[in-house]
Amino acid sequence: MEQIRDSEILEDLAECRICPHRCEAKRLDGQTGYCNSGRSYQVSSVGLHFGEEPVLSGADGICNVFFSRCNLSCVFCQNHQISARRNCALEEMLTLDKVVGRIEQELDKGTDLLGFVSPSHFIPQTKAIIRALHEKGRHPRIIYNTNGYDTVDSLKSLENTVDVYLPDFKYMDKALAKEYSGVGDYPQFAGAAIKEMYSQKGSRLWLDEKGKAESGLIIRHLVLPGHVENSLKVLDFIANELSVSVHISLMSQYNPTPKVAGHPKLGRKLQVEEYQQVVDHFYELGFSKGWVQELESSDRYNPDFEKEKPFGDR
Ligand code: SF4
């Protein structure tokens, strides 16, 4: 089989500035930057997933590609098995042919949604995968499932490629962003990134006849224990800078990992009263579109990437 070519599309890795770290690492020459990622297709999991918001899963599920490593260092990360920047045990260095082959196997099971999870440090590879699929006559809808730490330039380059943006919006509190994720400028960059996504997609979420997302923006926010104020400010920002018509997925699924056991705030689950304060604010601001979780669902959200199905049958 002829190898699919990708050298031209990976040019942006020559001096990598694709995410806000702007390391200028020469990833084509073997250097790695803050994310400790190189030129190849570093993937931890490709598989069908049923646990997303209903418009992204449906009965057919979504094929999610989990890149390994990350451009953030969240101490509470629930995907810590695959997101560690150093000594990430659960990753494969795949060729483009190989990763495309694996995606095709999953698409053949009947889904037409393809999600890229934590793609911010692998945007050129993401584009190469999508182009290769198009060349094979495959045109799944593309979901860009990001931690929000993206540059506006990178997002502009995705404008005609991504169908649904699915960003986290973790913090408006700079000190919290620095302490928990290693980047005090997260609010500045994530705010600009989400405004760019909104300028591309607006607030309407387009659905197909099966009720699955065709195009739009869904903002996820995970409420952290002991940090209700941060969550209220995130909602304020969206209401003031974007619109209360945006779809919000308000998540209560926080579950402490062993790394934060004993942490004064992150070492426990979210309390009902904390989540309720955020939900109340959501409605007070005038939001009405999106999803609010059941609080008791947190145990169900701990993936195990050492298993063939990291999310079980979800
Ligand atoms: S993607 Fe990685 S190497 Fe590139 S700028 Fe971001 S952290 Fe640095």
py3Dmol code that shows the C-alpha trace and the ligand (Angstrom):
import py3Dmol

protein = """\
ATOM      1  CA  MET A   1       0.000   0.000   0.000  1.00  0.00           C
ATOM      2  CA  GLU A   2       1.279   3.447  -0.858  1.00  0.00           C
ATOM      3  CA  GLN A   3       2.078   5.487   2.219  1.00  0.00           C
ATOM      4  CA  ILE A   4      -0.078   8.579   2.658  1.00  0.00           C
ATOM      5  CA  ARG A   5       2.047  11.728   2.495  1.00  0.00           C
ATOM      6  CA  ASP A   6       1.856  14.324   5.248  1.00  0.00           C
ATOM      7  CA  SER A   7       5.126  16.299   5.177  1.00  0.00           C
ATOM      8  CA  GLU A   8       3.596  19.469   3.731  1.00  0.00           C
ATOM      9  CA  ILE A   9       0.715  19.575   6.211  1.00  0.00           C
ATOM     10  CA  LEU A  10       3.066  19.045   9.180  1.00  0.00           C
ATOM     11  CA  GLU A  11       5.197  22.106   8.270  1.00  0.00           C
ATOM     12  CA  ASP A  12       3.757  24.027  11.228  1.00  0.00           C
ATOM     13  CA  LEU A  13       5.774  21.718  13.488  1.00  0.00           C
ATOM     14  CA  ALA A  14       9.058  23.030  12.062  1.00  0.00           C
ATOM     15  CA  GLU A  15       9.137  25.715  14.757  1.00  0.00           C
ATOM     16  CA  CYS A  16       6.074  24.892  16.757  1.00  0.00           C
ATOM     17  CA  ARG A  17       3.878  27.782  17.813  1.00  0.00           C
ATOM     18  CA  ILE A  18       0.569  26.020  17.411  1.00  0.00           C
ATOM     19  CA  CYS A  19      -0.556  26.488  21.013  1.00  0.00           C
ATOM     20  CA  PRO A  20      -0.181  29.410  23.446  1.00  0.00           C
ATOM     21  CA  HIS A  21       3.121  28.091  24.812  1.00  0.00           C
ATOM     22  CA  ARG A  22       4.730  29.043  21.457  1.00  0.00           C
ATOM     23  CA  CYS A  23       7.851  26.981  22.283  1.00  0.00           C
ATOM     24  CA  GLU A  24       9.300  27.150  18.754  1.00  0.00           C
ATOM     25  CA  ALA A  25      10.433  23.552  19.230  1.00  0.00           C
ATOM     26  CA  LYS A  26      11.739  21.984  16.018  1.00  0.00           C
ATOM     27  CA  ARG A  27       9.414  19.014  16.179  1.00  0.00           C
ATOM     28  CA  LEU A  28      10.256  17.847  12.666  1.00  0.00           C
ATOM     29  CA  ASP A  29      13.896  17.532  13.764  1.00  0.00           C
ATOM     30  CA  GLY A  30      13.248  15.544  16.900  1.00  0.00           C
ATOM     31  CA  GLN A  31      12.819  18.364  19.399  1.00  0.00           C
ATOM     32  CA  THR A  32       9.868  18.432  21.744  1.00  0.00           C
ATOM     33  CA  GLY A  33       8.443  21.453  23.519  1.00  0.00           C
ATOM     34  CA  TYR A  34       6.421  21.890  26.681  1.00  0.00           C
ATOM     35  CA  CYS A  35       3.994  19.175  25.577  1.00  0.00           C
ATOM     36  CA  ASN A  36       6.891  16.753  25.023  1.00  0.00           C
ATOM     37  CA  SER A  37       5.351  15.740  21.708  1.00  0.00           C
ATOM     38  CA  GLY A  38       7.042  15.195  18.395  1.00  0.00           C
ATOM     39  CA  ARG A  39       6.193  14.660  14.785  1.00  0.00           C
ATOM     40  CA  SER A  40       4.454  11.315  14.841  1.00  0.00           C
ATOM     41  CA  TYR A  41       0.855  10.396  15.562  1.00  0.00           C
ATOM     42  CA  GLN A  42       0.999   9.854  19.325  1.00  0.00           C
ATOM     43  CA  VAL A  43      -2.254   8.178  20.178  1.00  0.00           C
ATOM     44  CA  SER A  44      -3.490   6.475  23.334  1.00  0.00           C
ATOM     45  CA  SER A  45      -6.876   5.254  22.223  1.00  0.00           C
ATOM     46  CA  VAL A  46      -9.163   5.111  19.195  1.00  0.00           C
ATOM     47  CA  GLY A  47     -12.616   3.793  19.918  1.00  0.00           C
ATOM     48  CA  LEU A  48     -16.366   4.198  20.011  1.00  0.00           C
ATOM     49  CA  HIS A  49     -17.661   6.187  22.952  1.00  0.00           C
ATOM     50  CA  PHE A  50     -21.266   6.583  24.087  1.00  0.00           C
ATOM     51  CA  GLY A  51     -20.847   8.815  27.140  1.00  0.00           C
ATOM     52  CA  GLU A  52     -20.766  12.269  25.582  1.00  0.00           C
ATOM     53  CA  GLU A  53     -23.632  14.745  25.537  1.00  0.00           C
ATOM     54  CA  PRO A  54     -26.645  13.087  23.802  1.00  0.00           C
ATOM     55  CA  VAL A  55     -26.219  15.119  20.605  1.00  0.00           C
ATOM     56  CA  LEU A  56     -22.659  13.789  20.285  1.00  0.00           C
ATOM     57  CA  SER A  57     -23.262  10.147  21.085  1.00  0.00           C
ATOM     58  CA  GLY A  58     -26.737   8.995  20.167  1.00  0.00           C
ATOM     59  CA  ALA A  59     -27.296   5.300  19.586  1.00  0.00           C
ATOM     60  CA  ASP A  60     -24.323   5.035  17.213  1.00  0.00           C
ATOM     61  CA  GLY A  61     -21.732   6.618  19.486  1.00  0.00           C
ATOM     62  CA  ILE A  62     -18.786   8.739  18.427  1.00  0.00           C
ATOM     63  CA  CYS A  63     -15.354   7.574  17.308  1.00  0.00           C
ATOM     64  CA  ASN A  64     -12.947   9.352  19.648  1.00  0.00           C
ATOM     65  CA  VAL A  65      -9.244   9.682  18.936  1.00  0.00           C
ATOM     66  CA  PHE A  66      -7.366  10.353  22.187  1.00  0.00           C
ATOM     67  CA  PHE A  67      -3.993  11.916  21.571  1.00  0.00           C
ATOM     68  CA  SER A  68      -1.476  11.310  24.315  1.00  0.00           C
ATOM     69  CA  ARG A  69       0.235  13.960  26.452  1.00  0.00           C
ATOM     70  CA  CYS A  70      -1.112  17.491  26.786  1.00  0.00           C
ATOM     71  CA  ASN A  71      -0.271  21.179  26.621  1.00  0.00           C
ATOM     72  CA  LEU A  72      -1.663  21.647  30.143  1.00  0.00           C
ATOM     73  CA  SER A  73      -0.601  20.029  33.422  1.00  0.00           C
ATOM     74  CA  CYS A  74      -3.864  19.748  35.352  1.00  0.00           C
ATOM     75  CA  VAL A  75      -3.137  18.164  38.725  1.00  0.00           C
ATOM     76  CA  PHE A  76      -6.630  16.666  38.879  1.00  0.00           C
ATOM     77  CA  CYS A  77      -6.756  15.284  35.315  1.00  0.00           C
ATOM     78  CA  GLN A  78      -9.091  12.315  35.035  1.00  0.00           C
ATOM     79  CA  ASN A  79      -7.267  11.147  31.896  1.00  0.00           C
ATOM     80  CA  HIS A  80      -3.930  11.203  33.751  1.00  0.00           C
ATOM     81  CA  GLN A  81      -2.960   7.770  32.405  1.00  0.00           C
ATOM     82  CA  ILE A  82      -2.601   9.244  28.935  1.00  0.00           C
ATOM     83  CA  SER A  83      -2.034  12.953  29.492  1.00  0.00           C
ATOM     84  CA  ALA A  84       1.273  12.820  31.413  1.00  0.00           C
ATOM     85  CA  ARG A  85       3.834  14.895  29.539  1.00  0.00           C
ATOM     86  CA  ARG A  86       6.696  12.712  30.791  1.00  0.00           C
ATOM     87  CA  ASN A  87       6.737   8.920  31.036  1.00  0.00           C
ATOM     88  CA  CYS A  88       3.394   8.515  29.334  1.00  0.00           C
ATOM     89  CA  ALA A  89       3.147   4.729  29.264  1.00  0.00           C
ATOM     90  CA  LEU A  90      -0.114   4.409  27.363  1.00  0.00           C
ATOM     91  CA  GLU A  91       0.710   5.736  23.931  1.00  0.00           C
ATOM     92  CA  GLU A  92       1.623   4.401  20.527  1.00  0.00           C
ATOM     93  CA  MET A  93       3.660   6.208  17.902  1.00  0.00           C
ATOM     94  CA  LEU A  94       1.527   5.490  14.865  1.00  0.00           C
ATOM     95  CA  THR A  95       1.981   6.282  11.198  1.00  0.00           C
ATOM     96  CA  LEU A  96      -0.711   8.234   9.424  1.00  0.00           C
ATOM     97  CA  ASP A  97      -1.789   5.086   7.568  1.00  0.00           C
ATOM     98  CA  LYS A  98      -2.158   3.183  10.801  1.00  0.00           C
ATOM     99  CA  VAL A  99      -4.219   5.776  12.651  1.00  0.00           C
ATOM    100  CA  VAL A 100      -6.464   6.325   9.635  1.00  0.00           C
ATOM    101  CA  GLY A 101      -6.964   2.560   9.383  1.00  0.00           C
ATOM    102  CA  ARG A 102      -8.021   2.358  13.014  1.00  0.00           C
ATOM    103  CA  ILE A 103     -10.457   5.229  12.599  1.00  0.00           C
ATOM    104  CA  GLU A 104     -11.979   3.601   9.525  1.00  0.00           C
ATOM    105  CA  GLN A 105     -12.554   0.394  11.504  1.00  0.00           C
ATOM    106  CA  GLU A 106     -14.576   2.351  14.053  1.00  0.00           C
ATOM    107  CA  LEU A 107     -16.477   4.388  11.454  1.00  0.00           C
ATOM    108  CA  ASP A 108     -17.446   1.088   9.808  1.00  0.00           C
ATOM    109  CA  LYS A 109     -19.417   0.254  12.963  1.00  0.00           C
ATOM    110  CA  GLY A 110     -21.937   2.909  11.981  1.00  0.00           C
ATOM    111  CA  THR A 111     -21.057   6.291  13.454  1.00  0.00           C
ATOM    112  CA  ASP A 112     -20.473   9.377  11.358  1.00  0.00           C
ATOM    113  CA  LEU A 113     -18.993  11.491  14.170  1.00  0.00           C
ATOM    114  CA  LEU A 114     -15.247  11.688  14.666  1.00  0.00           C
ATOM    115  CA  GLY A 115     -13.948  13.387  17.803  1.00  0.00           C
ATOM    116  CA  PHE A 116     -10.370  14.500  18.396  1.00  0.00           C
ATOM    117  CA  VAL A 117      -9.734  14.668  22.136  1.00  0.00           C
ATOM    118  CA  SER A 118      -6.992  16.992  23.477  1.00  0.00           C
ATOM    119  CA  PRO A 119      -5.809  17.875  19.974  1.00  0.00           C
ATOM    120  CA  SER A 120      -4.284  21.308  20.723  1.00  0.00           C
ATOM    121  CA  HIS A 121      -0.693  20.027  20.522  1.00  0.00           C
ATOM    122  CA  PHE A 122      -1.466  17.808  17.511  1.00  0.00           C
ATOM    123  CA  ILE A 123      -3.386  20.156  15.230  1.00  0.00           C
ATOM    124  CA  PRO A 124      -1.256  19.525  12.101  1.00  0.00           C
ATOM    125  CA  GLN A 125      -1.579  15.756  12.619  1.00  0.00           C
ATOM    126  CA  THR A 126      -5.344  16.192  13.105  1.00  0.00           C
ATOM    127  CA  LYS A 127      -5.564  18.026   9.782  1.00  0.00           C
ATOM    128  CA  ALA A 128      -3.495  15.329   8.058  1.00  0.00           C
ATOM    129  CA  ILE A 129      -5.805  12.598   9.382  1.00  0.00           C
ATOM    130  CA  ILE A 130      -8.903  14.460   8.182  1.00  0.00           C
ATOM    131  CA  ARG A 131      -7.403  15.122   4.751  1.00  0.00           C
ATOM    132  CA  ALA A 132      -6.428  11.454   4.411  1.00  0.00           C
ATOM    133  CA  LEU A 133      -9.969  10.387   5.311  1.00  0.00           C
ATOM    134  CA  HIS A 134     -11.377  12.805   2.717  1.00  0.00           C
ATOM    135  CA  GLU A 135      -9.042  11.356   0.099  1.00  0.00           C
ATOM    136  CA  LYS A 136     -10.532   7.969   0.891  1.00  0.00           C
ATOM    137  CA  GLY A 137     -14.058   9.309   0.422  1.00  0.00           C
ATOM    138  CA  ARG A 138     -14.793   9.474   4.156  1.00  0.00           C
ATOM    139  CA  HIS A 139     -16.385  12.666   5.443  1.00  0.00           C
ATOM    140  CA  PRO A 140     -17.316  12.166   9.090  1.00  0.00           C
ATOM    141  CA  ARG A 141     -18.386  15.194  11.081  1.00  0.00           C
ATOM    142  CA  ILE A 142     -15.428  16.536  13.016  1.00  0.00           C
ATOM    143  CA  ILE A 143     -15.671  17.329  16.730  1.00  0.00           C
ATOM    144  CA  TYR A 144     -12.788  19.372  18.166  1.00  0.00           C
ATOM    145  CA  ASN A 145     -12.757  18.397  21.844  1.00  0.00           C
ATOM    146  CA  THR A 146     -10.216  20.724  23.429  1.00  0.00           C
ATOM    147  CA  ASN A 147      -9.054  21.874  26.863  1.00  0.00           C
ATOM    148  CA  GLY A 148      -9.510  25.447  25.580  1.00  0.00           C
ATOM    149  CA  TYR A 149      -5.813  26.382  25.649  1.00  0.00           C
ATOM    150  CA  ASP A 150      -5.615  27.164  21.934  1.00  0.00           C
ATOM    151  CA  THR A 151      -4.453  30.093  19.858  1.00  0.00           C
ATOM    152  CA  VAL A 152      -6.833  32.098  17.704  1.00  0.00           C
ATOM    153  CA  ASP A 153      -4.519  31.536  14.709  1.00  0.00           C
ATOM    154  CA  SER A 154      -4.736  27.757  15.063  1.00  0.00           C
ATOM    155  CA  LEU A 155      -8.514  27.946  15.341  1.00  0.00           C
ATOM    156  CA  LYS A 156      -8.783  30.158  12.262  1.00  0.00           C
ATOM    157  CA  SER A 157      -6.846  27.491  10.369  1.00  0.00           C
ATOM    158  CA  LEU A 158      -9.527  24.964  11.377  1.00  0.00           C
ATOM    159  CA  GLU A 159     -12.497  27.093  10.340  1.00  0.00           C
ATOM    160  CA  ASN A 160     -13.463  25.023   7.306  1.00  0.00           C
ATOM    161  CA  THR A 161     -12.502  21.721   8.904  1.00  0.00           C
ATOM    162  CA  VAL A 162     -14.235  21.506  12.284  1.00  0.00           C
ATOM    163  CA  ASP A 163     -17.991  20.976  12.466  1.00  0.00           C
ATOM    164  CA  VAL A 164     -18.529  21.147  16.214  1.00  0.00           C
ATOM    165  CA  TYR A 165     -16.271  22.877  18.709  1.00  0.00           C
ATOM    166  CA  LEU A 166     -16.361  21.246  22.147  1.00  0.00           C
ATOM    167  CA  PRO A 167     -14.047  23.306  24.362  1.00  0.00           C
ATOM    168  CA  ASP A 168     -13.561  23.132  28.087  1.00  0.00           C
ATOM    169  CA  PHE A 169     -13.674  26.493  29.802  1.00  0.00           C
ATOM    170  CA  LYS A 170     -11.900  25.661  33.039  1.00  0.00           C
ATOM    171  CA  TYR A 171     -11.004  28.917  34.749  1.00  0.00           C
ATOM    172  CA  MET A 172     -11.527  32.630  34.915  1.00  0.00           C
ATOM    173  CA  ASP A 173      -9.304  32.747  38.001  1.00  0.00           C
ATOM    174  CA  LYS A 174      -5.661  33.199  36.895  1.00  0.00           C
ATOM    175  CA  ALA A 175      -4.146  32.068  40.193  1.00  0.00           C
ATOM    176  CA  LEU A 176      -6.211  28.888  40.117  1.00  0.00           C
ATOM    177  CA  ALA A 177      -5.223  28.233  36.509  1.00  0.00           C
ATOM    178  CA  LYS A 178      -1.558  28.625  37.442  1.00  0.00           C
ATOM    179  CA  GLU A 179      -1.792  26.474  40.550  1.00  0.00           C
ATOM    180  CA  TYR A 180      -3.857  23.630  39.102  1.00  0.00           C
ATOM    181  CA  SER A 181      -2.943  23.593  35.383  1.00  0.00           C
ATOM    182  CA  GLY A 182       0.417  25.377  35.220  1.00  0.00           C
ATOM    183  CA  VAL A 183      -0.738  28.279  33.022  1.00  0.00           C
ATOM    184  CA  GLY A 184      -1.780  31.561  34.625  1.00  0.00           C
ATOM    185  CA  ASP A 185      -2.747  32.963  31.228  1.00  0.00           C
ATOM    186  CA  TYR A 186      -5.416  30.292  30.696  1.00  0.00           C
ATOM    187  CA  PRO A 187      -8.349  32.732  31.145  1.00  0.00           C
ATOM    188  CA  GLN A 188      -6.875  35.116  28.567  1.00  0.00           C
ATOM    189  CA  PHE A 189      -6.182  32.433  25.932  1.00  0.00           C
ATOM    190  CA  ALA A 190      -9.247  30.268  26.535  1.00  0.00           C
ATOM    191  CA  GLY A 191     -11.463  33.357  26.533  1.00  0.00           C
ATOM    192  CA  ALA A 192     -10.055  34.494  23.169  1.00  0.00           C
ATOM    193  CA  ALA A 193     -10.217  30.952  21.767  1.00  0.00           C
ATOM    194  CA  ILE A 194     -13.852  30.473  22.719  1.00  0.00           C
ATOM    195  CA  LYS A 195     -14.763  33.880  21.305  1.00  0.00           C
ATOM    196  CA  GLU A 196     -13.147  32.798  18.021  1.00  0.00           C
ATOM    197  CA  MET A 197     -15.128  29.543  18.050  1.00  0.00           C
ATOM    198  CA  TYR A 198     -18.276  31.543  18.684  1.00  0.00           C
ATOM    199  CA  SER A 199     -17.471  33.913  15.823  1.00  0.00           C
ATOM    200  CA  GLN A 200     -17.185  30.891  13.521  1.00  0.00           C
ATOM    201  CA  LYS A 201     -20.247  28.997  14.719  1.00  0.00           C
ATOM    202  CA  GLY A 202     -22.575  31.406  16.526  1.00  0.00           C
ATOM    203  CA  SER A 203     -24.889  30.133  19.227  1.00  0.00           C
ATOM    204  CA  ARG A 204     -27.117  27.855  17.202  1.00  0.00           C
ATOM    205  CA  LEU A 205     -26.451  24.118  17.408  1.00  0.00           C
ATOM    206  CA  TRP A 206     -27.526  22.485  14.158  1.00  0.00           C
ATOM    207  CA  LEU A 207     -28.880  18.949  14.495  1.00  0.00           C
ATOM    208  CA  ASP A 208     -29.602  16.268  11.898  1.00  0.00           C
ATOM    209  CA  GLU A 209     -32.803  14.239  11.614  1.00  0.00           C
ATOM    210  CA  LYS A 210     -31.484  11.808  14.271  1.00  0.00           C
ATOM    211  CA  GLY A 211     -30.831  14.662  16.712  1.00  0.00           C
ATOM    212  CA  LYS A 212     -27.055  14.458  16.348  1.00  0.00           C
ATOM    213  CA  ALA A 213     -24.937  17.576  16.132  1.00  0.00           C
ATOM    214  CA  GLU A 214     -24.064  18.785  12.660  1.00  0.00           C
ATOM    215  CA  SER A 215     -22.440  22.115  13.417  1.00  0.00           C
ATOM    216  CA  GLY A 216     -22.018  24.463  16.351  1.00  0.00           C
ATOM    217  CA  LEU A 217     -20.387  25.130  19.687  1.00  0.00           C
ATOM    218  CA  ILE A 218     -20.832  23.395  23.047  1.00  0.00           C
ATOM    219  CA  ILE A 219     -18.857  24.755  26.007  1.00  0.00           C
ATOM    220  CA  ARG A 220     -18.051  22.347  28.827  1.00  0.00           C
ATOM    221  CA  HIS A 221     -17.346  23.497  32.352  1.00  0.00           C
ATOM    222  CA  LEU A 222     -16.318  21.153  35.157  1.00  0.00           C
ATOM    223  CA  VAL A 223     -17.240  22.556  38.557  1.00  0.00           C
ATOM    224  CA  LEU A 224     -14.337  22.013  40.980  1.00  0.00           C
ATOM    225  CA  PRO A 225     -14.918  21.381  44.698  1.00  0.00           C
ATOM    226  CA  GLY A 226     -14.273  24.485  46.785  1.00  0.00           C
ATOM    227  CA  HIS A 227     -14.201  26.790  43.753  1.00  0.00           C
ATOM    228  CA  VAL A 228     -17.764  27.854  43.083  1.00  0.00           C
ATOM    229  CA  GLU A 229     -16.650  31.469  42.554  1.00  0.00           C
ATOM    230  CA  ASN A 230     -14.478  30.460  39.606  1.00  0.00           C
ATOM    231  CA  SER A 231     -17.438  28.679  38.008  1.00  0.00           C
ATOM    232  CA  LEU A 232     -19.711  31.689  38.458  1.00  0.00           C
ATOM    233  CA  LYS A 233     -17.131  33.893  36.730  1.00  0.00           C
ATOM    234  CA  VAL A 234     -16.831  31.479  33.819  1.00  0.00           C
ATOM    235  CA  LEU A 235     -20.592  31.657  33.303  1.00  0.00           C
ATOM    236  CA  ASP A 236     -20.496  35.470  33.655  1.00  0.00           C
ATOM    237  CA  PHE A 237     -17.842  35.676  30.935  1.00  0.00           C
ATOM    238  CA  ILE A 238     -19.865  33.562  28.510  1.00  0.00           C
ATOM    239  CA  ALA A 239     -23.032  35.540  29.215  1.00  0.00           C
ATOM    240  CA  ASN A 240     -21.296  38.925  28.830  1.00  0.00           C
ATOM    241  CA  GLU A 241     -18.812  38.238  26.030  1.00  0.00           C
ATOM    242  CA  LEU A 242     -20.717  35.658  23.954  1.00  0.00           C
ATOM    243  CA  SER A 243     -24.380  34.978  24.537  1.00  0.00           C
ATOM    244  CA  VAL A 244     -26.749  33.227  26.913  1.00  0.00           C
ATOM    245  CA  SER A 245     -27.979  31.300  23.880  1.00  0.00           C
ATOM    246  CA  VAL A 246     -24.781  29.243  23.754  1.00  0.00           C
ATOM    247  CA  HIS A 247     -25.043  25.547  24.675  1.00  0.00           C
ATOM    248  CA  ILE A 248     -23.343  24.805  27.986  1.00  0.00           C
ATOM    249  CA  SER A 249     -22.523  21.414  29.424  1.00  0.00           C
ATOM    250  CA  LEU A 250     -22.260  21.981  33.157  1.00  0.00           C
ATOM    251  CA  MET A 251     -20.389  19.040  34.627  1.00  0.00           C
ATOM    252  CA  SER A 252     -20.459  17.790  38.204  1.00  0.00           C
ATOM    253  CA  GLN A 253     -18.442  14.652  37.541  1.00  0.00           C
ATOM    254  CA  TYR A 254     -15.281  15.706  39.360  1.00  0.00           C
ATOM    255  CA  ASN A 255     -13.715  12.698  41.051  1.00  0.00           C
ATOM    256  CA  PRO A 256     -10.395  13.001  42.924  1.00  0.00           C
ATOM    257  CA  THR A 257      -7.542  10.984  41.468  1.00  0.00           C
ATOM    258  CA  PRO A 258      -4.842   9.419  43.705  1.00  0.00           C
ATOM    259  CA  LYS A 259      -2.543  12.345  42.860  1.00  0.00           C
ATOM    260  CA  VAL A 260      -4.780  14.810  44.732  1.00  0.00           C
ATOM    261  CA  ALA A 261      -5.841  12.536  47.596  1.00  0.00           C
ATOM    262  CA  GLY A 262      -5.477  14.627  50.742  1.00  0.00           C
ATOM    263  CA  HIS A 263      -5.520  17.945  48.856  1.00  0.00           C
ATOM    264  CA  PRO A 264      -7.505  20.413  51.014  1.00  0.00           C
ATOM    265  CA  LYS A 265      -9.929  21.211  48.176  1.00  0.00           C
ATOM    266  CA  LEU A 266      -9.349  18.806  45.307  1.00  0.00           C
ATOM    267  CA  GLY A 267      -9.204  15.753  47.548  1.00  0.00           C
ATOM    268  CA  ARG A 268     -12.975  15.442  47.793  1.00  0.00           C
ATOM    269  CA  LYS A 269     -15.974  15.252  45.494  1.00  0.00           C
ATOM    270  CA  LEU A 270     -18.219  18.172  44.709  1.00  0.00           C
ATOM    271  CA  GLN A 271     -20.989  18.853  47.205  1.00  0.00           C
ATOM    272  CA  VAL A 272     -24.631  19.115  46.174  1.00  0.00           C
ATOM    273  CA  GLU A 273     -24.880  22.688  47.508  1.00  0.00           C
ATOM    274  CA  GLU A 274     -21.826  23.799  45.498  1.00  0.00           C
ATOM    275  CA  TYR A 275     -23.164  22.427  42.259  1.00  0.00           C
ATOM    276  CA  GLN A 276     -26.614  23.858  42.960  1.00  0.00           C
ATOM    277  CA  GLN A 277     -25.147  27.365  43.367  1.00  0.00           C
ATOM    278  CA  VAL A 278     -23.625  27.117  39.916  1.00  0.00           C
ATOM    279  CA  VAL A 279     -26.795  25.695  38.375  1.00  0.00           C
ATOM    280  CA  ASP A 280     -28.839  28.496  39.987  1.00  0.00           C
ATOM    281  CA  HIS A 281     -26.476  31.098  38.522  1.00  0.00           C
ATOM    282  CA  PHE A 282     -26.724  29.427  35.109  1.00  0.00           C
ATOM    283  CA  TYR A 283     -30.491  29.970  35.103  1.00  0.00           C
ATOM    284  CA  GLU A 284     -30.320  33.431  36.724  1.00  0.00           C
ATOM    285  CA  LEU A 285     -28.077  34.638  33.899  1.00  0.00           C
ATOM    286  CA  GLY A 286     -30.636  33.438  31.369  1.00  0.00           C
ATOM    287  CA  PHE A 287     -28.927  30.339  29.997  1.00  0.00           C
ATOM    288  CA  SER A 288     -31.400  27.689  28.932  1.00  0.00           C
ATOM    289  CA  LYS A 289     -29.608  25.469  26.417  1.00  0.00           C
ATOM    290  CA  GLY A 290     -27.329  22.617  27.299  1.00  0.00           C
ATOM    291  CA  TRP A 291     -26.958  19.898  29.895  1.00  0.00           C
ATOM    292  CA  VAL A 292     -26.803  19.674  33.666  1.00  0.00           C
ATOM    293  CA  GLN A 293     -25.512  16.423  35.205  1.00  0.00           C
ATOM    294  CA  GLU A 294     -26.798  14.265  38.024  1.00  0.00           C
ATOM    295  CA  LEU A 295     -24.374  14.819  40.899  1.00  0.00           C
ATOM    296  CA  GLU A 296     -24.229  11.162  41.918  1.00  0.00           C
ATOM    297  CA  SER A 297     -22.817  10.274  38.497  1.00  0.00           C
ATOM    298  CA  SER A 298     -19.189  11.067  39.323  1.00  0.00           C
ATOM    299  CA  ASP A 299     -17.986   7.470  39.789  1.00  0.00           C
ATOM    300  CA  ARG A 300     -19.080   6.615  36.271  1.00  0.00           C
ATOM    301  CA  TYR A 301     -16.670   9.087  34.751  1.00  0.00           C
ATOM    302  CA  ASN A 302     -13.340   7.555  35.722  1.00  0.00           C
ATOM    303  CA  PRO A 303     -11.919   6.116  32.512  1.00  0.00           C
ATOM    304  CA  ASP A 304      -9.320   3.350  32.576  1.00  0.00           C
ATOM    305  CA  PHE A 305      -7.144   3.530  29.473  1.00  0.00           C
ATOM    306  CA  GLU A 306      -5.477   0.220  30.277  1.00  0.00           C
ATOM    307  CA  LYS A 307      -8.731  -1.483  29.294  1.00  0.00           C
ATOM    308  CA  GLU A 308      -9.788  -2.121  25.715  1.00  0.00           C
ATOM    309  CA  LYS A 309     -12.864   0.020  26.345  1.00  0.00           C
ATOM    310  CA  PRO A 310     -11.594   2.824  28.652  1.00  0.00           C
ATOM    311  CA  PHE A 311     -15.140   4.047  29.318  1.00  0.00           C
ATOM    312  CA  GLY A 312     -16.759   0.630  29.579  1.00  0.00           C
ATOM    313  CA  ASP A 313     -19.855   0.566  27.409  1.00  0.00           C
ATOM    314  CA  ARG A 314     -20.427   4.268  27.681  1.00  0.00           C
TER     315      ARG A 314
END
"""
ligand_1 = """\
8
SF4
S 2.120 22.298 20.806
Fe 3.756 21.660 22.216
S 5.680 22.259 21.219
Fe 4.008 23.333 20.159
S 3.866 25.325 21.147
Fe 2.416 23.996 22.218
S 3.530 23.066 23.943
Fe 5.040 23.958 22.517
"""
view = py3Dmol.view(width=600, height=400)
view.addModel(protein, "pdb")
view.setStyle({"model": 0}, {"cartoon": {"style": "trace"}})
view.addModel(ligand_1, "xyz")
view.setStyle({"model": 1}, {"stick": {}})
view.zoomTo()
view.show()
